Amino acid sequence: MAYDRAWLEQWCSEYNFIDNGTTSNDIFKQVIGRIPDHKTTFGPTEEGGYYIKFEGSDIDETFEIS
């Protein structure tokens, strides 16, 4: 399986947000290690949602998690 932008986009769209702590933990366990060599930031948005941002050679984008 390729862990690329398409995979990340699908993961974010299929993820069911529970709470900030659970989502952060799931991102650590399920996402970050699969897409190496990228700066990753994530957390709650001011609008009450959640985001994950990747900055690197393959992915340079912010994804919304709902």
HUQUI-V748229 format. One record per backbone hydrogen bond with DSSP energy under -1.0 kcal/mol. NH is the residue of the N-H (numbers start at 1). CO is the residue of the C=O. E is the energy in kcal/mol with one decimal. If there is no record, write none. Layout:
<<NH	CO	E> <NH	CO	E>>
This chain:
<<4	2	-1.1> <8	4	-2.7> <9	5	-2.8> <10	6	-2.1> <11	7	-2.8> <12	8	-2.6> <13	9	-2.1> <14	10	-2.1> <15	11	-1.4> <23	19	-2.5> <24	20	-2.6> <25	21	-2.3> <26	22	-2.6> <27	23	-2.4> <28	24	-2.2> <29	25	-2.5> <30	26	-3.1> <31	27	-1.9> <32	27	-2.1> <34	31	-1.7> <39	55	-2.8> <41	53	-2.1> <43	51	-1.7> <45	49	-1.8> <48	45	-1.6> <51	43	-2.4> <52	63	-2.1> <53	41	-3.8> <54	61	-2.7> <55	39	-2.3> <61	54	-1.6> <63	52	-3.1> <65	50	-2.8>>
